[in-house]
């Protein structure tokens, strides 16, 4: 749940604009550090988390890397997560540190004839979102949008703050440091040297695994695996 709450709104505008050769943001480059937190309870089960996230981008957002680390506690059980995602001209690369694999997904075919930011805002409006005013984060003038119990602060299309309160879970993601229109070191935009696989590759591996175990999946199971992998790609390795 914490992954859904935080990722849905902090990346909503980003996922609406992952397409080649077009501006995702109205600023050429940027580096942002965030603090993230989640707290609350669902059906009497308490959960809380603290974490950090960094975002680096160039080419008006056509090349971008997000990295996040989170420590969460649910019913006394602690868990740490580390995610890394790169957006490169319509392609999404999600790093799986456990399997030492990078999952590649092509999102460029989703583009219509609208501008990137217009499409992102259309998505917000279809969710009942609306612009409610302006405010500042770290001194940057932002548009404030509200949708489904969440508020989002955008500076030239870049999210600098997200506040959500959904189903008893309060989530905050806020920039603690931000810099724009400065050179970004190449090392900040580089992925680990892991093998790159597509979603189809991952699905085929699951099928082969079942076959090798003598437990051939039925069509329903194969569809479930496919849906799961699509969901993973949709989350882009968020928190």
C-alpha positions in Angstrom: 0.0 0.0 0.0 2.7 2.5 0.9 4.3 1.9 -2.5 1.0 2.6 -4.3 0.2 5.7 -2.3 3.6 7.3 -2.8 4.3 6.3 -6.3 0.9 7.0 -7.7 1.0 10.7 -7.0 4.7 11.5 -7.1 5.1 9.8 -10.5 1.7 10.4 -12.0 2.9 13.5 -13.9 6.1 11.7 -14.9 4.5 8.6 -16.3 2.2 10.7 -18.4 5.2 12.2 -20.2 7.6 9.4 -20.9 7.9 9.9 -24.6 10.8 10.5 -27.0 11.9 13.9 -28.4 9.6 16.1 -26.4 9.9 18.2 -23.3 8.7 16.7 -20.1 9.6 19.7 -18.0 10.0 23.4 -18.6 13.5 23.3 -17.2 16.5 21.8 -19.0 18.2 19.9 -16.1 17.8 19.4 -12.4 18.9 17.5 -9.3 16.5 17.1 -6.4 16.8 15.4 -3.0 13.6 14.4 -1.2 12.6 13.1 2.2 9.8 10.6 2.2 7.6 9.4 5.0 4.5 7.2 5.5 2.4 6.5 8.6 -1.0 5.2 9.5 -3.0 2.0 9.8 -5.2 -0.2 7.7 -7.6 -2.6 9.4 -5.9 -1.9 12.7 -2.4 -2.8 11.3 0.0 0.1 11.8 2.7 1.0 9.4 5.3 3.7 9.1 8.4 4.4 6.9 11.1 6.9 6.4 13.3 7.3 3.4 15.2 9.4 0.9 15.0 9.8 -2.8 17.1 11.6 -5.4 16.2 12.7 -8.9 18.5 13.8 -11.7 17.5 14.8 -15.2 18.8 16.4 -18.4 17.3 17.2 -21.8 14.2 18.7 -20.3 13.5 15.4 -18.6 14.1 13.0 -21.5 16.9 11.4 -19.6 16.2 11.0 -15.9 17.3 8.7 -13.0 15.4 8.3 -9.7 16.9 6.4 -6.8 15.2 5.7 -3.4 15.9 4.0 -0.2 13.2 3.3 2.4 13.0 1.7 5.9 9.6 0.6 6.9 8.1 -1.0 10.0 4.8 -3.0 10.1 3.7 -4.8 13.2 7.3 -4.6 14.5 8.8 -6.1 11.4 11.3 -3.9 9.6 12.1 -3.9 6.0 14.5 -1.9 3.8 14.0 -1.3 0.1 16.3 0.2 -2.6 15.0 1.1 -6.0 16.6 2.7 -9.1 14.7 3.7 -12.2 15.9 5.4 -15.4 13.7 7.1 -18.0 15.4 7.5 -21.4 13.5 8.9 -24.4 10.4 6.8 -23.8 12.1 3.7 -22.4 11.8 2.8 -18.7 14.6 0.8 -17.0 13.8 -0.6 -13.5 16.7 -2.1 -11.5 16.0 -5.2 -9.5 18.9 -5.3 -7.0 17.9 -8.7 -5.5 18.1 -10.4 -8.9 20.8 -8.1 -10.3 18.7 -7.5 -13.3 17.4 -4.5 -15.2 13.8 -4.7 -16.6 13.2 -2.6 -19.7 9.8 -1.4 -20.8 8.9 0.7 -23.9 6.3 3.4 -23.0 6.7 5.6 -26.1 3.7 4.1 -28.0 1.3 5.6 -25.4 1.8 9.1 -26.8 -1.0 10.9 -28.6 -0.9 14.3 -30.3 -0.9 16.4 -27.1 2.1 18.1 -25.5 3.7 16.3 -22.6 2.6 18.5 -19.8 -0.9 18.9 -21.2 -1.2 15.1 -21.2 0.0 14.9 -17.6 -2.5 17.5 -16.4 -5.3 15.8 -18.4 -4.6 12.7 -16.4 -4.9 14.6 -13.2 -8.2 16.2 -14.3 -9.7 12.8 -15.3 -9.0 11.7 -11.7 -11.0 14.7 -10.4 -7.9 16.8 -10.0 -7.8 20.5 -10.2 -5.3 23.4 -9.7 -6.1 25.0 -6.4 -3.4 27.7 -6.2 0.2 28.5 -6.0 2.9 28.1 -3.3 6.6 27.8 -2.7 8.9 24.9 -2.0 12.5 25.8 -1.3 11.8 29.2 -2.7 10.5 27.9 -6.1 7.1 29.1 -7.2 4.9 26.0 -7.8 1.4 25.2 -9.1 -0.6 23.3 -6.5 -2.8 20.5 -7.7 -5.3 18.4 -5.7 -6.6 15.0 -6.6 -8.1 12.0 -4.6 -7.0 13.2 -1.2 -3.6 14.3 -2.4 -1.9 17.7 -3.0 1.0 18.1 -5.4 3.4 21.0 -5.9 4.9 21.3 -9.4 7.7 23.6 -10.4 7.8 23.9 -14.2 6.3 20.4 -14.3 8.8 18.9 -11.7 7.1 17.6 -8.6 8.7 19.1 -5.5 6.2 18.1 -2.9 3.4 15.5 -2.5 1.0 15.1 0.5 -1.5 12.2 0.5 -4.1 10.9 3.0 -5.6 7.8 1.5 -7.4 5.0 3.4 -5.8 6.0 6.7 -2.3 6.2 5.3 -0.6 9.6 5.4 2.3 10.0 2.9 4.7 12.9 2.4 7.4 13.4 -0.2 9.1 16.8 0.0 12.2 18.2 -1.7 14.9 19.1 0.8 17.4 20.4 -1.8 16.9 21.3 -5.5 19.1 22.8 -8.2 18.2 23.5 -11.8 19.8 24.3 -15.2 23.2 23.0 -14.1 25.4 20.3 -15.5 24.6 16.8 -14.3 27.5 14.4 -13.8 27.3 11.3 -16.2 27.7 9.0 -13.2 24.4 10.2 -11.8 22.6 9.0 -15.0 24.3 5.6 -15.2 22.7 2.2 -14.3 24.5 -0.7 -12.7 26.2 -3.2 -15.1 23.4 -5.7 -14.9 21.8 -7.7 -17.8 18.8 -6.0 -19.3 15.6 -8.0 -19.9 12.2 -7.2 -21.3 8.8 -7.9 -19.7 8.4 -10.7 -22.2 11.7 -12.2 -21.1 10.6 -12.1 -17.5 7.3 -13.8 -18.3 9.1 -16.5 -20.3 11.4 -17.2 -17.4 8.4 -17.8 -15.1 6.9 -20.2 -17.7 10.2 -22.1 -18.0 10.5 -22.3 -14.3 7.1 -23.9 -14.0 7.9 -26.3 -16.9 11.2 -27.4 -15.3 9.4 -28.1 -12.1 6.9 -30.3 -13.9 4.1 -27.9 -13.1 3.1 -26.4 -16.4 1.0 -23.2 -15.8 -2.5 -23.1 -17.2 -3.7 -20.0 -19.3 -5.1 -18.3 -16.2 -1.8 -18.6 -14.3 0.1 -17.3 -17.4 -2.3 -14.3 -17.5 -1.7 -13.7 -13.8 2.1 -13.7 -14.3 1.7 -11.3 -17.2 -0.5 -8.9 -15.2 2.0 -9.0 -12.3 4.9 -8.1 -14.6 2.9 -5.3 -16.2 2.1 -4.0 -12.8 5.8 -4.0 -11.8 6.7 -2.0 -14.9 3.9 0.4 -14.2 5.2 1.1 -10.7 8.7 1.9 -12.2 10.4 0.7 -9.1 8.8 3.3 -6.8 8.8 3.2 -3.0 
